[in-house]
Amino acid sequence: WSPCSSLLLLPASSLTFSVPATSSLSLARSSPFLSPACSPRSPVGLPRSSVHVRTRLPSPLSLSAMATEAELVKQVWSDAKTIAVVGATNKETMPVYGVMKFLQAEGYRCIPVNPGAAQRGEEVMGQKTYASVSDIEEHVDIVDIFLRSDRIAPVFEDAVKKGVKTIWTQIGVEDEEAAAAARGRGVNVIMNRCPAIDIPSMAIPTPRSRM
């Protein structure tokens, strides 16, 4: 499991269907920076001809909400320039490393947030590391969080304190209570998504493409 996995185990109310080996189903464009954990793949031990993908059955109301969120995703990444990456690391095997590298390649300024690395004076991917979002001196457009769901509420509070307009959490990371509180203060909150999937699949213009 990883926070950028495309195959998620969902509740029993979900729908299970089979994807044949010859299927052309694709969830994201190929990217040299996309971690394997961000790409659809067969679970270990199962033949590709019998991969079971489980997904929620959308209700009519949730379909409308999904369309609204998709527009918000396009807007925030089209406008953004500076991203605070919470949980950033130099470990190349971690999904956050691949996503941050992807964002940098697309022209976003990525500022790593990692208290341990900041305390040790370490840089992450060549960038100064900060202990918290509020410690960052410059303006931040999006806070992208790579932490367990039970650890993100303080980051939401810190981002709101900083004046960040958008809080983003990676796939599998959600806190509805913290999200509701942030939205109540005018912050855009998008959870359980990955920019390394959404940006190419939605053809969202990035700083590099806008140059």
VENRAMO-V401048 format. One record per pair of residues at least 6 apart in sequence whose ideal C-beta (glycine too) atoms are under 6 Angstrom apart, sorted by the first residue. I is the first residue (numbers start at 0). J is the second residue. Records with the same first field share a line. If there is no record, write none. Layout:
BEGIN
I=J, J
END
This chain:
BEGIN
1=36, 94
2=94, 145, 169, 170, 171, 172
3=36, 37, 94, 169, 170, 193
4=36
5=26, 39
9=53, 55
13=53, 55
14=54, 56
15=51, 53
18=24, 50, 52
20=47, 48
26=39
27=196, 200
28=199
32=97, 100, 101, 104
33=195
34=94, 97
36=94
37=193, 195, 196
41=47, 50
72=197
73=201, 203
75=165
76=198, 203
77=203, 204
79=140, 141
80=140, 206
81=108, 139, 140
82=102, 107, 109, 141, 143
83=110, 112, 132, 139, 142
84=99, 109, 111, 143
85=112, 144, 154
86=95, 145, 146
87=95, 99, 111, 113, 123
88=95
89=123
95=145
98=195
99=109
101=195
102=109
103=109
105=205, 207
106=205, 206, 207
107=206
110=135
111=123, 126, 128
112=129, 132
113=128
114=130
116=123, 128
117=128, 129, 130
129=135
131=157
132=142, 157, 158, 161
133=157, 160, 161
139=163
141=165, 167
142=158, 163, 166
143=167
144=151, 154, 168
145=169
148=172, 173, 174
151=174
152=174, 177
155=166, 177, 181
158=166
159=181, 184, 186
165=187
166=181, 186, 188
167=189
168=190
169=193
170=191, 193
173=190, 191
178=188
181=188
182=188
END
